[in-house]
């Protein structure tokens, strides 16, 4: 169970995204949104 929770945290977006309320949409868009969020967070951390 712990491994499943850690995996879910790693692929989940780091900020909310309006318009992605359904489970199916989250499964499709979630990993891409997560990648974009983490890239944005990394760039913001590098600038500051």
Secondary structure, 3 states (H helix, E strand, C coil): CHHHHHHHHHHCCCCCCCCCCCHHHHHHHHHHHHHHHHHHHHHHHHHC
